[in-house]
Amino acid sequence: MKIALYPEFNDVFVDNTLKGIFYPLCSVYFEDADNNKIHFISSNGLWFDEKLNDELNSEEYCIFDYEDDKYSFNGNINVYKGQEYAKNIYTILEKDFEINGEKFLSEKTSTEDYIKQVISKVPKSEINDFDSEYFIGTFYEYSIVKLNYLLSSKFSTFRNLIENWHNRETPFVYSILTGEMQGTLNHLDKPKIKNIENYELIGKTIASEFFTDGNDSLIYFNVQERKVLLINSYS
């Protein structure tokens, strides 16, 4: 099994429907007959509207069709509160970070100071329950960790890079053999979805390693039906 950090968005998803909602974290390559490539992703930065849950997408899980090593989304996108506004300001933040990201990294700009600097650059949300600061802060923490990795080929957490915390070793994807995963499974209630028994656990990523907090991501793969199940694990 080979792990590649930070795949391109278009190498993970079949289209841009979820750009600004989901962040690609890493891809796992399997040396098997099908050479399957499974992607770990996260929608941290947005809250869920539980009233709009459907059988493919909810605050607990999301099911994707798996097509040519990419994910296809068929759920209710409005489960993610303020998703249209989020996608709009994501584009603005992304362009600004392309210009100023290295400066933010070298100056060790905190999340709080980053939000103060950029919040005037994005249109004010007209959505009462959209948490702009949470979305912007999550974008920033993800982008700083990714940028540092692309520049140095070394992975460090945000708190190590910006706040000088100790940087612990990480496997990135925690398998069923690790104590971290075993602890999660001891308290995990699998969603009541069709053919859940056909989904094989691939592993788990921890939110605090790619952001600073949020929900962890568990990925299951149904090889027979070519579907991927993402479970949000609140740690």
Secondary structure, DSSP 8 states (H G I E B T S, - for coil): -EEEES--HHHHBSSSTTBTTBEEEEEEE--STT--EEEEEE-TT--B-GGG--SSB-SSEEEEEEETTEEEE-S-GGGBTTHHHHHHHHHHHHHHHHHHHHHHHHTT--HHHHHHHHGGGS-----TT--HHHHHHHHHHHHHHHHHHHHHS----HHHHHH--------SSB-TTSHHHHHHHTT------TTGGG-EEEEEE-HHHHSSSSEEEEEEEETTTTEEEEEEEE-
